Amino acid sequence: MERSRKILGKPPLANSEAVAGSCPSAKSHENVLPSDTAVLEQEASQARPTTTAPTARSATVRTAKSATAHAARPMPAPARWPSVSVIVPARNAEEVIGSALDSILAQDYAGSVEVVVADGSDTRATGDMVRQRYPAVRLVANPGRIAASGLNAALDATTGEVVVRCDVHAVLPPGYVRNAVEALDRTGAANVGGGMEPVGTTFFGRAVALATTSLLGSGGSRHRYGGGTGPVDTVYLGVFRRRALDEVGWYNVATPINEDYELNWRLRQQGHTVWFDPSLRVRYHTRKTWRALVRQYLGYGWSKRLTLREHPSSLRPRQLAAGLPMLALATAAVLGSTGASWAVSAMLPASYAALLLAYSLVEGIRRRDPAAAALPLVLTTMHLSWAIGFFFPTRFFLPARIQERLNEWSEETRFREPLAQ
């Protein structure tokens, strides 16, 4: 157990907390969600000296099984509003973090709320801006300078029974925290969240927003493409029960970019439910330039490879679909090298290009946005960048100093033994 927490970049448990199945202290029962109460009471009764304490696995299975039953009928607002911690990882974000913090501080939540920003910036600009404009927000250092290590640093500095993640490019809608806590109570899930509502501030950024929410750009992922309420693989950002996060070990710093999907995978493997609620939709500012989009999707592909190294069964068909354009180009190159005619060699790439052009035309008419004209470029960039990041070593696209740092994190923090059950 101690080993697992260290691997995930989380401080070790105290001796009294490290005993599997130990009854939570009286303090930990304050502000708990009503749907947690039955689990806590059962754990407390089974933890008496005359009985055997339940395992963490059995407790989480009970929570997961209760999710469907709770979701089937509406429930009133929680009898007690649990304390909430909002955590924000930031790096060189002085130009964008203001909108995120404004939306957090404008929430109408009835319980107590603390906000912590984990700053991993290269300069003092982000920290100075937060201190001057948002004195109620706490700043903590993020020496790792990646989202996972920043989220863990913020978690370590907070005490809320519910943890709300917010990124610097996100803007939470009014009532988001309140509605998410109600959804946690209603469903019994360990994590609830919704979809992203991408917003572009440039012509290219609007095209990225269109691509992100399209079938060809999202692969049908519910938090991007949309869909109905229910259990899912992952959600955008997430609102968590802290008890569930404590159980699985927080964020894994060996997945610097895909840390949200990887965490939700571990939650589900432990019997918890990740719940999608389309009403919890969050605005997200897209990348403004082609270069920024390339770097983003190279990172997505590379980090997915790291996740699969630890969790091979987490791969989904929609994720591999991004590699089809590269396969088409590779096939064309092989056919061309074997003496096949140019018409045969170009058949697959031409079919892919025709698909993108037709899809862009349909999307442009349906959404009435001229930015759809850039969809072929944006979708090709997303597909090829993800595939390159996934299939090729990082040395092909990352600066040497960044590659060296990431390799060190990967070797020092990757899973070397199973998580404690």
C-alpha positions as CSV (number, residue, x, y, z in Angstrom):
1,M,0.0,0.0,0.0
2,E,2.8,2.5,1.0
3,R,4.6,1.5,-2.2
4,S,1.5,2.1,-4.4
5,R,0.9,5.6,-3.0
6,K,4.6,6.5,-3.5
7,I,4.4,5.4,-7.1
8,L,1.4,7.6,-7.8
9,G,3.1,10.6,-6.3
10,K,1.0,10.6,-3.2
11,P,2.3,11.0,0.4
12,P,2.3,7.8,2.5
13,L,-0.5,7.1,4.8
14,A,-0.2,7.4,8.5
15,N,0.1,4.1,10.3
16,S,-3.5,4.2,11.6
17,E,-4.8,5.0,8.1
18,A,-2.7,2.3,6.3
19,V,-4.6,-0.6,7.8
20,A,-6.9,-2.1,5.2
21,G,-10.6,-1.8,6.2
22,S,-9.9,0.4,9.2
23,C,-12.9,2.5,10.3
24,P,-12.6,6.2,9.3
25,S,-12.2,8.6,12.1
26,A,-15.0,10.7,13.4
27,K,-13.7,13.7,11.6
28,S,-13.8,11.9,8.2
29,H,-17.6,11.4,8.7
30,E,-18.2,15.1,8.7
31,N,-20.0,16.4,5.6
32,V,-20.2,13.0,3.9
33,L,-22.7,12.5,1.1
34,P,-25.9,10.7,2.2
35,S,-25.3,7.9,-0.3
36,D,-22.0,7.2,1.5
37,T,-23.8,6.9,4.9
38,A,-24.9,3.2,4.5
39,V,-21.4,2.2,3.4
40,L,-19.8,4.0,6.3
41,E,-22.2,2.5,8.9
42,Q,-21.7,-1.0,7.5
43,E,-17.9,-0.5,7.6
44,A,-18.1,0.8,11.1
45,S,-20.2,-2.2,12.4
46,Q,-18.0,-4.7,10.7
47,A,-14.8,-3.1,12.0
48,R,-15.7,-3.9,15.6
49,P,-13.3,-6.3,17.4
50,T,-15.9,-9.1,17.3
51,T,-16.0,-9.0,13.5
52,T,-13.8,-8.9,10.5
53,A,-13.4,-5.5,8.8
54,P,-14.5,-5.3,5.1
55,T,-12.0,-5.0,2.3
56,A,-11.8,-1.8,0.2
57,R,-12.9,-3.9,-2.7
58,S,-16.1,-5.0,-1.1
59,A,-17.0,-1.4,-0.1
60,T,-16.5,-0.1,-3.6
61,V,-18.5,-2.9,-5.2
62,R,-21.4,-2.0,-2.9
63,T,-21.1,1.6,-4.0
64,A,-21.0,0.7,-7.7
65,K,-24.0,-1.7,-7.4
66,S,-26.0,1.1,-5.8
67,A,-25.4,3.5,-8.6
68,T,-28.1,2.1,-11.0
69,A,-30.7,1.9,-8.2
70,H,-30.1,5.4,-7.1
71,A,-30.2,6.7,-10.7
72,A,-33.6,5.2,-11.4
73,R,-35.4,7.5,-9.1
74,P,-35.0,11.2,-8.4
75,M,-33.6,12.2,-5.0
76,P,-33.8,15.5,-3.1
77,A,-30.8,17.7,-2.5
78,P,-28.2,16.3,0.0
79,A,-29.3,16.6,3.6
80,R,-25.8,18.0,4.3
81,W,-23.8,19.8,1.7
82,P,-20.3,18.2,1.9
83,S,-17.2,20.4,1.9
84,V,-15.7,20.9,-1.6
85,S,-12.1,21.3,-2.8
86,V,-11.6,22.7,-6.2
87,I,-8.2,21.9,-7.6
88,V,-6.6,23.6,-10.6
89,P,-3.3,22.6,-12.2
90,A,-1.6,25.5,-13.9
91,R,1.6,26.2,-15.9
92,N,2.4,29.5,-17.7
93,A,-1.4,30.2,-17.6
94,E,-1.5,33.9,-16.6
95,E,-3.4,34.8,-19.8
96,V,-6.2,32.2,-19.4
97,I,-6.6,31.2,-15.8
98,G,-8.6,34.3,-14.9
99,S,-11.7,33.0,-16.6
100,A,-11.5,29.7,-14.9
101,L,-11.1,31.1,-11.4
102,D,-13.9,33.7,-12.0
103,S,-16.2,30.8,-12.9
104,I,-15.2,28.8,-9.8
105,L,-15.6,31.7,-7.4
106,A,-19.0,32.5,-8.9
107,Q,-20.5,29.1,-7.9
108,D,-23.6,29.2,-5.7
109,Y,-22.7,26.1,-3.6
110,A,-24.3,26.1,-0.1
111,G,-21.4,24.3,1.6
112,S,-17.8,25.3,2.2
113,V,-15.5,25.6,-0.8
114,E,-11.7,25.9,-1.0
115,V,-9.8,26.6,-4.2
116,V,-6.2,25.5,-4.7
117,V,-4.0,26.2,-7.7
118,A,-0.9,24.1,-8.2
119,D,1.6,26.3,-10.1
120,G,4.3,24.6,-12.1
121,S,5.1,27.6,-14.2
122,D,8.5,28.6,-15.6
123,T,8.1,32.1,-14.4
124,R,6.4,33.9,-11.5
125,A,3.8,35.5,-13.7
126,T,1.0,33.0,-13.1
127,G,1.6,32.9,-9.3
128,D,1.8,36.7,-9.0
129,M,-1.4,37.2,-11.0
130,V,-3.3,34.7,-8.8
131,R,-2.0,36.3,-5.6
132,Q,-3.0,39.8,-6.7
133,R,-6.4,39.2,-8.2
134,Y,-7.6,36.2,-6.2
135,P,-6.4,36.5,-2.6
136,A,-8.9,33.8,-1.5
137,V,-7.3,31.2,-3.7
138,R,-4.4,29.2,-2.3
139,L,-1.2,28.5,-4.3
140,V,0.9,25.4,-3.9
141,A,4.1,24.5,-5.8
142,N,4.1,21.8,-8.6
143,P,7.7,20.8,-9.0
144,G,6.8,18.1,-11.5
145,R,5.3,20.7,-13.8
146,I,2.7,18.2,-15.3
147,A,-1.0,18.1,-14.7
148,A,-0.9,14.8,-12.7
149,S,1.7,16.0,-10.2
150,G,0.0,19.3,-9.9
151,L,-3.4,17.7,-9.2
152,N,-1.8,15.5,-6.5
153,A,-0.1,18.5,-4.9
154,A,-3.4,20.3,-4.8
155,L,-5.1,17.2,-3.4
156,D,-2.5,17.0,-0.6
157,A,-3.2,20.6,0.4
158,T,-7.0,20.2,0.6
159,T,-9.5,18.4,2.9
160,G,-12.9,18.5,1.1
161,E,-15.1,15.4,1.0
162,V,-15.8,16.2,-2.7
163,V,-13.0,17.1,-5.1
164,V,-13.8,19.2,-8.2
165,R,-11.2,19.3,-11.0
166,C,-11.0,22.4,-13.1
167,D,-8.4,23.2,-15.8
168,V,-7.1,26.6,-16.8
169,H,-8.7,26.5,-20.2
170,A,-12.1,25.6,-18.7
171,V,-15.0,27.8,-17.6
172,L,-17.5,26.2,-15.2
173,P,-21.2,27.1,-15.8
174,P,-23.3,28.5,-13.0
175,G,-24.5,25.9,-10.6
176,Y,-21.9,23.3,-11.8
177,V,-20.6,22.3,-8.3
178,R,-24.1,22.1,-6.8
179,N,-25.5,20.1,-9.6
180,A,-22.4,17.7,-9.6
181,V,-22.7,17.1,-5.8
182,E,-26.4,16.3,-6.3
183,A,-25.5,13.9,-9.1
184,L,-23.0,12.2,-6.9
185,D,-25.6,11.7,-4.2
186,R,-28.3,10.6,-6.7
187,T,-26.2,8.0,-8.6
188,G,-23.8,6.7,-5.9
189,A,-21.0,7.1,-8.4
190,A,-17.3,7.8,-7.5
191,N,-16.9,10.4,-10.2
192,V,-19.5,12.4,-12.2
193,G,-18.9,14.8,-15.1
194,G,-20.2,15.9,-18.4
195,G,-18.9,16.9,-21.7
196,M,-16.8,19.7,-23.0
197,E,-18.2,22.6,-25.0
198,P,-15.2,23.7,-27.1
199,V,-15.0,27.4,-28.0
200,G,-12.6,28.8,-30.5
201,T,-11.5,32.5,-30.5
202,T,-9.8,32.3,-33.9
203,F,-10.9,30.9,-37.3
204,F,-8.6,27.9,-36.8
205,G,-9.7,27.6,-33.2
206,R,-13.4,27.4,-34.3
207,A,-12.5,24.7,-36.8
208,V,-10.8,22.8,-33.9
209,A,-14.0,23.2,-31.9
210,L,-16.0,21.7,-34.7
211,A,-13.6,18.8,-35.1
212,T,-13.5,18.0,-31.4
213,T,-17.3,17.5,-31.2
214,S,-17.6,15.7,-34.5
215,L,-17.7,11.9,-35.0
216,L,-14.5,11.8,-37.0
217,G,-12.7,14.0,-34.4
218,S,-14.0,12.3,-31.2
219,G,-14.6,8.7,-32.3
220,G,-18.0,8.9,-30.6
221,S,-16.6,9.5,-27.1
222,R,-19.6,10.7,-25.0
223,H,-17.9,13.5,-23.2
224,R,-16.9,15.0,-26.6
225,Y,-19.6,13.9,-29.1
226,G,-22.5,13.8,-26.6
227,G,-25.0,11.2,-25.4
228,G,-27.3,10.3,-22.7
229,T,-26.9,9.9,-19.0
230,G,-25.2,6.8,-17.7
231,P,-21.9,5.0,-16.9
232,V,-19.0,5.7,-19.2
233,D,-15.2,5.1,-19.5
234,T,-14.4,8.7,-18.7
235,V,-15.7,12.2,-18.4
236,Y,-14.4,15.7,-18.9
237,L,-12.6,17.1,-15.7
238,G,-14.6,15.2,-13.0
239,V,-16.2,15.7,-9.6
240,F,-15.0,12.9,-7.2
241,R,-15.7,11.5,-3.8
242,R,-12.4,11.9,-2.0
243,R,-12.8,8.5,-0.4
244,A,-12.6,6.9,-3.8
245,L,-9.6,8.9,-4.8
246,D,-7.8,7.9,-1.6
247,E,-8.6,4.2,-2.3
248,V,-7.0,4.1,-5.8
249,G,-4.1,6.4,-5.1
250,W,-4.8,9.7,-6.8
251,Y,-3.4,10.6,-10.2
252,N,-0.6,8.6,-11.8
253,V,2.3,10.8,-12.7
254,A,3.6,8.2,-15.2
255,T,0.8,9.4,-17.6
256,P,1.5,13.1,-17.9
257,I,-1.3,13.9,-20.4
258,N,-3.8,11.0,-20.3
259,E,-4.0,11.1,-16.5
260,D,-7.8,11.6,-16.3
261,Y,-8.6,8.5,-18.4
262,E,-6.1,6.4,-16.5
263,L,-7.5,7.5,-13.1
264,N,-11.1,6.7,-14.2
265,W,-9.9,3.3,-15.5
266,R,-8.5,2.4,-12.0
267,L,-11.7,3.6,-10.4
268,R,-13.8,1.4,-12.6
269,Q,-11.4,-1.5,-12.1
270,Q,-12.0,-1.2,-8.3
271,G,-15.7,-1.5,-8.8
272,H,-16.6,2.2,-8.8
273,T,-18.9,3.9,-11.3
274,V,-17.9,6.9,-13.5
275,W,-21.1,8.7,-14.4
276,F,-21.8,10.9,-17.4
277,D,-24.4,13.7,-16.9
278,P,-24.9,15.8,-20.1
279,S,-26.1,18.8,-18.0
280,L,-22.6,19.2,-16.5
281,R,-21.3,20.7,-19.7
282,V,-18.1,22.9,-19.4
283,R,-16.8,25.4,-21.8
284,Y,-13.3,24.7,-23.0
285,H,-11.0,27.1,-25.0
286,T,-9.4,25.2,-27.9
287,R,-5.9,25.6,-29.3
288,K,-5.6,28.7,-31.4
289,T,-2.8,27.6,-33.9
290,W,-1.9,24.6,-36.0
291,R,1.4,24.1,-34.1
292,A,-0.3,24.1,-30.7
293,L,-2.8,21.5,-32.0
294,V,0.0,19.3,-33.3
295,R,1.8,19.4,-29.9
296,Q,-1.5,18.6,-28.1
297,Y,-2.3,15.5,-30.2
298,L,1.3,14.2,-30.3
299,G,1.1,14.3,-26.5
300,Y,-2.3,12.5,-26.5
301,G,-1.0,9.7,-28.6
302,W,2.2,9.3,-26.7
303,S,0.5,9.3,-23.3
304,K,-2.1,6.8,-24.5
305,R,0.9,4.4,-25.3
306,L,2.1,4.9,-21.7
307,T,-1.4,4.1,-20.4
308,L,-1.6,0.9,-22.4
309,R,1.8,-0.2,-21.1
310,E,0.2,-0.3,-17.6
311,H,-3.4,-1.2,-18.6
312,P,-3.4,-3.1,-21.9
313,S,-7.2,-3.9,-21.7
314,S,-8.1,-0.2,-21.6
315,L,-7.7,0.2,-25.3
316,R,-10.9,1.1,-27.2
317,P,-11.5,0.6,-31.0
318,R,-12.2,4.4,-31.4
319,Q,-8.7,5.2,-30.2
320,L,-7.0,3.0,-32.8
321,A,-9.2,4.5,-35.5
322,A,-6.9,7.6,-35.4
323,G,-4.2,5.4,-36.8
324,L,-6.1,4.5,-40.0
325,P,-4.9,7.6,-42.0
326,M,-1.3,6.7,-41.2
327,L,-2.0,3.1,-42.3
328,A,-3.5,4.4,-45.6
329,L,-0.3,6.4,-46.3
330,A,1.9,3.5,-45.3
331,T,0.0,1.2,-47.6
332,A,0.2,3.6,-50.5
333,A,4.0,3.9,-49.9
334,V,4.4,0.1,-49.9
335,L,2.3,-0.3,-53.1
336,G,4.2,2.5,-54.8
337,S,7.6,0.9,-53.9
338,T,6.4,-2.5,-55.4
339,G,5.7,-1.0,-58.8
340,A,1.9,-0.6,-58.5
341,S,0.3,2.1,-60.6
342,W,-0.2,5.5,-59.1
343,A,-4.0,5.1,-59.2
344,V,-3.8,1.9,-57.1
345,S,-1.3,3.4,-54.7
346,A,-3.3,6.6,-54.2
347,M,-6.7,4.8,-53.7
348,L,-6.6,4.7,-49.9
349,P,-5.3,8.2,-49.3
350,A,-7.7,9.6,-51.9
351,S,-10.6,7.8,-50.2
352,Y,-9.6,9.3,-46.9
353,A,-9.4,12.8,-48.4
354,A,-12.8,12.4,-50.1
355,L,-14.3,11.4,-46.8
356,L,-12.9,14.5,-45.0
357,L,-14.1,16.8,-47.8
358,A,-17.6,15.4,-47.8
359,Y,-17.8,15.4,-44.0
360,S,-16.6,19.0,-43.8
361,L,-19.2,20.1,-46.4
362,V,-22.0,18.4,-44.4
363,E,-20.8,19.9,-41.1
364,G,-20.4,23.3,-42.6
365,I,-24.1,23.2,-43.8
366,R,-25.3,21.7,-40.5
367,R,-23.5,24.1,-38.2
368,R,-23.5,27.1,-40.5
369,D,-19.9,28.0,-39.6
370,P,-17.4,29.0,-42.4
371,A,-14.7,27.6,-40.2
372,A,-15.8,24.1,-41.3
373,A,-13.7,24.8,-44.5
374,A,-10.6,24.1,-42.3
375,L,-11.9,20.8,-41.0
376,P,-10.0,18.6,-43.5
377,L,-6.7,20.2,-42.3
378,V,-7.7,20.0,-38.6
379,L,-8.9,16.4,-38.7
380,T,-5.9,15.2,-40.7
381,T,-3.6,17.0,-38.1
382,M,-5.4,15.4,-35.2
383,H,-5.3,11.9,-36.7
384,L,-1.7,11.9,-37.9
385,S,-0.3,13.7,-34.8
386,W,-2.0,11.2,-32.5
387,A,-0.8,8.2,-34.5
388,I,2.8,9.5,-34.6
389,G,2.8,10.1,-30.9
390,F,1.3,6.6,-30.3
391,F,3.4,4.5,-32.6
392,F,6.8,6.3,-32.6
393,P,9.3,7.1,-29.8
394,T,9.2,10.5,-28.2
395,R,12.6,11.5,-29.6
396,F,10.9,12.2,-33.0
397,F,8.9,15.1,-31.8
398,L,10.0,16.3,-28.3
399,P,12.9,18.5,-27.4
400,A,15.8,16.6,-25.8
401,R,15.5,18.3,-22.4
402,I,11.7,17.6,-22.2
403,Q,12.2,14.0,-23.4
404,E,14.9,13.4,-20.7
405,R,12.7,14.7,-18.0
406,L,9.7,12.6,-19.1
407,N,11.8,9.5,-19.4
408,E,13.0,10.0,-15.8
409,W,9.4,10.4,-14.5
410,S,8.3,7.4,-16.5
411,E,11.0,5.1,-15.0
412,E,10.7,6.4,-11.5
413,T,6.9,6.5,-11.2
414,R,5.6,3.7,-13.4
415,F,3.7,0.8,-11.8
416,R,6.1,-1.9,-10.6
417,E,3.6,-3.8,-8.5
418,P,-0.2,-4.0,-8.4
419,L,-2.2,-1.4,-6.6
420,A,-3.3,-2.4,-3.1
421,Q,-6.7,-4.1,-3.1
